[in-house]
Amino acid sequence: MVNVFTDKIPNYVKSICETLNKAGFLGYVVGGALRDIALGLTPKDFDVATDASPDQIESLFEHTIPTGRRFGTITVVLDKKFTVEVTTFRKNAKYADKLSEDLAHRDFTINAIAYDPIKNIIYDPFNGLQDIKSKTLKTVGSAVERIREDPLRMMRAIRFKVDKGFTIITDTLSQAIKENAHLVNNVSKERIADELCKIIMAKDPTQGIYDLLQLNLLKYILPELQACVGVQQRSDHKYDLFGHLAHALKYAEEDLIVRLTVLLHDIGKTVTYSADESGTIHFYNHAEESAKIAFNILERLKFSNYIKNSVAQLIRHHMRKVRGSDRKLRYLMSSLGTREQAIRFAKVRFANRMGRGGNFTEEYTEYQNLLSRMEIIWKKKYPLKVSDLKINGKDVLECLGIEPGPIVGIILDEILKRVLHHPELNHHEKLIDLIPEIYEKVLKKIGDK
């Protein structure tokens, strides 16, 4: 049989195995790198398994990082630019003595392969290479045992299916996931979030969301999304609420914030649903409610503040009408704050409309037109934020003869609104003349409150 790994392992990885061998230890390339090579893909990183302990690994290499020391993993840094995770053989939560024990407790056969790059020998005790060739996903041994060792493996199974094209053909594995789905509650929120991101960033994220539902995992990971199943939409939608969110994901570009936004953008419709006497369905204020619910979901899953705020902002504005009105578009772009968020808005809008069952050619043309209109606004350097105004806080203080305070910022915000409506006003003299009028309106507004 042809050795698919020959000449595919970088020299810096081989050098780690050589160093281990010279010190009397074993060293094997393992994990996803071998799987990806067998699939004809370029690995993103490499892992080495060894019988050396973490202390021994650290003593053999000059530059190391104890990234996962309590799990037996030490990151070795070579030439200040290459990093390889070197891990002591493991068996469940304990160290193992043999490679065979380590491989026997890995998740799937496709990941239970080892390669000795020095001797050019493949160790494949569970026929993982054959399963890679047939794109078949099987657990190593008992599916229930592997899941109970690490319940996150249930989500990983879905990810391998929708991203790498594997098929979960055994009823045993599917049934084991369904019956043990509740165990995902034992996994840290950070790990769940990481795997969820990989699923929605996969080649077929729509199928990934449906698989989470069908294998009973969704109700534990995203119960708010599960609640969307069967929620009827208005007549301009092809799918129910869950179907709309899942199918829209298919048209979302590979940007994590865009995909999270698309997945959650209508999540608040479950709590804003109403129908009038004629039977017409309404979701009043659903954008704001969806933004709040999405923020809480992302907070629960320990996402960064940047991601939480970016997603919530896009959801809050996703219903803004911008067709045919550059004034409305300028207001929107100002509200979004950055060029990056404005472009994301256009991408979310396109995916949302396609998720309704829209015509691709028409919607894509509309999407391109929106991007073109944004580019014109940026090119003409229309003012979109306070710092774009031809006056500043000092000008306001000098014009009004008042002391510094919050009211200065309020005045500048009100002036920006006026300039967004009439960009031609953005000249120093014109804005100076405008300050007293805006000041009086601000004082009246404060007084009325």
Secondary structure by P-SEA (a helix, b strand, c coil): ccccccccccaaaaaaaaaaaaacbbbbbccaaaaaaaacccccbbbbbccccaaaaaaaccccccccccccbbbbbccccbbbbbbcccccccccccaaaaaaacccccccbbbcccccccccccaaaaaaaaccccccccaaaaaaaccaaaaaaaaaaaacccccccaaaaaaaaaaccccccccaaaaaaaaaaaaacccaaaaaaaaaaacccccccaaaaaaccccccccccccaaaaaaaaaaaccccaaaaaaaacccccccccccccccccccccaaaaaaaaaaaaaaaaacccaaaaaaaaaaaaaccccccccaaaaaaaaaaaccaaaaaaaaaaaaaaaaaacccaaaaaaaaaaaaaaaaaaaaaccccccccccccaaaaaaaacccccaaaaaaaaaaaaaaaaccccccaaaaaaaaaaaaaaaaaaaaac
